[in-house]
């Protein structure tokens, strides 16, 4: 049971890492207009935009308009790193305690 939980948590950790790398690639591609409008750029936007749209509402939206920067990327990346570094470890500790491992 311990190995199954560890394996699932490591897969989730790897997926978060991969998603954050894709986010960074998308951000770099946004600086070059012809890359952003390419087929790869459109695919990356379809993958990344639904997640970032969560952070593009409310105060972040107003602050982004005021500064001219899309701060949803930074906030989204920070949330992913928080989940990866803290929330997964917290969840693993709870599961191990509940299961008595």
N, C-alpha and C positions, 0 to 999 in steps of 0.2 A: 504494500500500500504506500509506503514511504517513497519508493522509486516512482510510482505512478504520479503522485502529487508533485514530486520534484521535477519530473519530466514535463508535466503540464505547465508548471510555473516557469520552467526554462524556455518552453516554446512560446509562452506569452511574452516573456522578457525579450526573446529574439524578435518576435513580431513587432513589438514596440520599438525596438532598435531599428529594424528595417523601415518602419513607417516614418520614424524621425529622419532617417537618411533620405527617404523619398521627399519629405517635406523640405529639407535643405536643398536638394537638387531642384525642386520646383521653384524655390525662392531665388536661386541663382539664375535659373532659366528666365525668370520674370524680368531680369535686368536687360535681357536682349530680346527685343520685340519679335524677331523672326523665329527665335527658339520657342518663345511662349505660344506662338500661333502654329507651331509645327504639330504633326500628329502625336509625337511623344509628349509635347507640352499639353495638348488637349487631354490626353489620357491621364497625365499626372494631375491635371486640374480636376478631373472627374473623381479621382481617388482622394485628393486632399481637400477640396472645397467643402464637401459636406461636413467634415470635421471642423474646419476653420470657421464655417458659418455659425457654429455654436457661439464662438467668441466675438463675432462681428456685430453683436447686438448691444444695445444699452450704452453704458459709459465708455466701453472700448470703442464703439463706433464714433461717439462724439469726440473722444480724444484722438482717434485716428484722423478725423476730419480736421481737427485743430492743428495737428502736427504735420499732416501730409504723409504720415507713415502708416502702413497697415500693421498695427500692433497685435492683431489676432494671431499672426504667425508666432511671435515671441511668447504670447500667453499660451497658445496651444502646445508649443514645444516644452514650456515649463511644466504644464500639466502632465504631459507624457513622461517627462523625467521624474516628476514627483511620483506618479503611479509606478514607474519602473523601479525607483530606488526605495520608496517607503511603503507604498500601499501593497505591493506584492509580498514584501517581507512581512508586513503586518498580517496579511491574509495567510501566509504560510505558517506563521507562529500560531495563529488561531486554529488552523486545521490540525497542526501537529498536537496541540494541547487537547483539542476535542477528541481526536482519535487516539490520544494516549501514546503518541510515538516519540 
